[in-house]
Structure formats: structure tokens, C-alpha cells
Amino acid sequence: MNVRGYRAIDLEACRTLWVQLTEWHRDLYGAPEIGGDDPGAHFDQHLAAVGATNIWVAECDDDVVGLVGMIPDGTQAELEPIVVSPPYRGRGIGRALVDVVIATARERGLRTVFARPAARNAETLRFFHSRGFDVLGQVEVMYDLVSREHWRSGEQMARREFRV
Ligand SMILES: CC(C)(COP(=O)(O)OP(=O)(O)OC[C@H]1O[C@@H](n2cnc3c(N)ncnc32)[C@H](O)[C@@H]1OP(=O)(O)O)[C@@H](O)C(=O)NCCC(=O)NCCS
């Protein structure tokens, strides 16, 4: 496995990985409408916004099987997106993708790298925690004006119950 900077030939593979990221969230919420009709196009928008120097891919046997990006903002950066193709998960590829972002952030003299996984995404929260993301910065709380049914209860913070 090899992690390297994004190249133009990776475009289709990265669109597919973005679709797989969307499928993960669709399954998480049981909500097939997440991501719209063409979720892969979000990769193109992301690329246009941050540029190739903020995107890396993981290759296995010449196949692109993982994608990570960073969104720099002053002395901090958001790690976004990160996704590994389902058959390749749990083999250390995600770890290598986080490592390249952390190393780049250090080289660039940044002070903070943060990630904003969905609160329901417990597996990925555990993944980030295991990679050293053990500080809770800001937390986004939400008032649902349309009473969506997909939230489930059972998470606690500050001794209060929250839906996720
Ligand atoms: C999150 C994701 C990128 C991790 O990539 P991965 O290649 O499967 O992760 P790794 O194999 O590198 O795992 C690294 C560490 O996380 C831990 N880990 C990975 N998946 C885990 C899980 N489901 N539960 C608990 N720990 C987990 C591993 O045990 C390992 O810990 P270690 O370093 O102590 O051994 C991948 O699972 C994925 O694409 N998930 C779906 C998309 C997603 O949620 N993206 C993030 C949106 S913000």
C-alpha cells in the first residue's frame, strides 16, 4: 500500500470513493436521499475548492482504494473527506491517510487538525480517537424544524440526552 498526492488520472476512482462515502452515510441514517442524484460530483467540487495539493490517495496493487483531504484555514485545517473502499477497511489504510494529513499539517506549521464526523458515526469516532483526535472542540447542536424521523436517542453529553 502506498499513499501519494492526487493526480488527474485518479478522478474517476475518487468520484467512486465519494459515492462509497455517501453510501456509508445513507446506510447510517437509512436515508437514500443523502448526497443527491450524483454524489460523485461532490468530489469535483471539493477538488475545485481545495486543489490537488490538499488531496491524497491510497493505492493497493495500482488500484486507488482510499482518499483523504484537508481544508486549510489559517493555522488550522479540517480533515475532510476520508474514506477507504469497503473491502479494504480495517487494514491500516485509514491510519496511513490520517498520518499524511497530520504530517503535512506539521510541515506547514499548523496548530490544529480537526474532523467533523456525524455524531451517529460511532465507528469513525472510535477510529479518530485511536488516531489521537481525543479533544472535543466545538459541538454542533441542532433544532430539527421538520421533525425528521431518522434520529435515534441514546447519546449523552453534559449529562443530557441527545439524539444523533
Ligand atoms: C473510517 C475509515 C476511513 C477508517 O479506515 P480503515 O482503513 O478502515 O481504518 P484502519 O484499518 O486504518 O484503522 C485504524 C485504527 O482504527 C481502528 N478502527 C478502524 N475501524 C474501527 C471500528 N469500526 N471500530 C473501532 N476501531 C476501528 C483500528 O482498530 C485501528 O486502530 P489501531 O491503530 O489501534 O490498530 C473507514 O472505515 C471508512 O471509510 N469508513 C466509512 C466512511 C467514513 O465514515 N468516513 C469518515 C467520515 S467523517
The ligand as an SDF file (V2000), in Angstrom:
LIG
                    3D

 48 50  0  0  0  0  0  0  0  0999 V2000
  -13.0910    5.4870    8.8880 C   0  0  0  0  0  0  0  0  0  0  0  0
  -12.2470    4.7800    7.8160 C   0  0  0  0  0  0  0  0  0  0  0  0
  -11.6740    5.8370    6.8630 C   0  0  0  0  0  0  0  0  0  0  0  0
  -11.0990    4.0720    8.5340 C   0  0  0  0  0  0  0  0  0  0  0  0
  -10.2630    3.4670    7.5760 O   0  0  0  0  0  0  0  0  0  0  0  0
   -9.7190    1.9830    7.8030 P   0  0  0  0  0  0  0  0  0  0  0  0
   -8.7190    1.7260    6.7380 O   0  0  0  0  0  0  0  0  0  0  0  0
  -10.8730    1.0470    7.9040 O   0  0  0  0  0  0  0  0  0  0  0  0
   -9.0350    2.1270    9.2520 O   0  0  0  0  0  0  0  0  0  0  0  0
   -7.6910    1.4060    9.7630 P   0  0  0  0  0  0  0  0  0  0  0  0
   -7.7120   -0.0110    9.3060 O   0  0  0  0  0  0  0  0  0  0  0  0
   -6.5140    2.2390    9.3830 O   0  0  0  0  0  0  0  0  0  0  0  0
   -7.8830    1.5040   11.3290 O   0  0  0  0  0  0  0  0  0  0  0  0
   -7.0470    2.3310   12.0980 C   0  0  0  0  0  0  0  0  0  0  0  0
   -7.3990    2.2320   13.5370 C   0  0  0  0  0  0  0  0  0  0  0  0
   -8.7780    2.4820   13.7770 O   0  0  0  0  0  0  0  0  0  0  0  0
   -9.3750    1.3560   14.3910 C   0  0  0  0  0  0  0  0  0  0  0  0
  -10.6530    1.1430   13.7710 N   0  0  0  0  0  0  0  0  0  0  0  0
  -10.9400    1.0990   12.4690 C   0  0  0  0  0  0  0  0  0  0  0  0
  -12.2310    0.8520   12.2900 N   0  0  0  0  0  0  0  0  0  0  0  0
  -12.7410    0.7310   13.5330 C   0  0  0  0  0  0  0  0  0  0  0  0
  -14.0120    0.4270   14.0300 C   0  0  0  0  0  0  0  0  0  0  0  0
  -15.0130    0.1750   13.1810 N   0  0  0  0  0  0  0  0  0  0  0  0
  -14.2030    0.4050   15.3650 N   0  0  0  0  0  0  0  0  0  0  0  0
  -13.1680    0.6330   16.2130 C   0  0  0  0  0  0  0  0  0  0  0  0
  -11.9390    0.9070   15.7880 N   0  0  0  0  0  0  0  0  0  0  0  0
  -11.7350    0.9420   14.4730 C   0  0  0  0  0  0  0  0  0  0  0  0
   -8.4730    0.2010   14.0980 C   0  0  0  0  0  0  0  0  0  0  0  0
   -8.5780   -0.7930   15.1040 O   0  0  0  0  0  0  0  0  0  0  0  0
   -7.1260    0.8530   14.1000 C   0  0  0  0  0  0  0  0  0  0  0  0
   -6.7120    1.0530   15.4250 O   0  0  0  0  0  0  0  0  0  0  0  0
   -5.1770    0.7720   15.8460 P   0  0  0  0  0  0  0  0  0  0  0  0
   -4.3490    1.7730   15.0960 O   0  0  0  0  0  0  0  0  0  0  0  0
   -5.1850    0.9980   17.3130 O   0  0  0  0  0  0  0  0  0  0  0  0
   -4.9070   -0.6380   15.4300 O   0  0  0  0  0  0  0  0  0  0  0  0
  -13.0620    3.7310    7.0240 C   0  0  0  0  0  0  0  0  0  0  0  0
  -13.5610    2.7660    7.9040 O   0  0  0  0  0  0  0  0  0  0  0  0
  -14.2080    4.3270    6.2190 C   0  0  0  0  0  0  0  0  0  0  0  0
  -14.0610    4.6260    5.0470 O   0  0  0  0  0  0  0  0  0  0  0  0
  -15.3950    4.4940    6.8520 N   0  0  0  0  0  0  0  0  0  0  0  0
  -16.5840    4.9630    6.1800 C   0  0  0  0  0  0  0  0  0  0  0  0
  -16.5130    6.4030    5.7950 C   0  0  0  0  0  0  0  0  0  0  0  0
  -16.4210    7.3490    6.9690 C   0  0  0  0  0  0  0  0  0  0  0  0
  -17.0530    7.1870    7.9940 O   0  0  0  0  0  0  0  0  0  0  0  0
  -15.6040    8.4030    6.7700 N   0  0  0  0  0  0  0  0  0  0  0  0
  -15.4260    9.4430    7.7440 C   0  0  0  0  0  0  0  0  0  0  0  0
  -16.4980   10.4800    7.6150 C   0  0  0  0  0  0  0  0  0  0  0  0
  -16.0810   11.8810    8.6430 S   0  0  0  0  0  0  0  0  0  0  0  0
  1  2  1  0
  2  3  1  0
  2  4  1  0
  2 36  1  0
  4  5  1  0
  5  6  1  0
  6  7  2  0
  6  8  1  0
  6  9  1  0
  9 10  1  0
 10 11  2  0
 10 12  1  0
 10 13  1  0
 13 14  1  0
 14 15  1  0
 15 16  1  0
 15 30  1  0
 16 17  1  0
 17 18  1  0
 17 28  1  0
 18 19  1  0
 18 27  1  0
 19 20  2  0
 20 21  1  0
 21 22  1  0
 21 27  2  0
 22 23  1  0
 22 24  2  0
 24 25  1  0
 25 26  2  0
 26 27  1  0
 28 29  1  0
 28 30  1  0
 30 31  1  0
 31 32  1  0
 32 33  2  0
 32 34  1  0
 32 35  1  0
 36 37  1  0
 36 38  1  0
 38 39  2  0
 38 40  1  0
 40 41  1  0
 41 42  1  0
 42 43  1  0
 43 44  2  0
 43 45  1  0
 45 46  1  0
 46 47  1  0
 47 48  1  0
M  END
$$$$
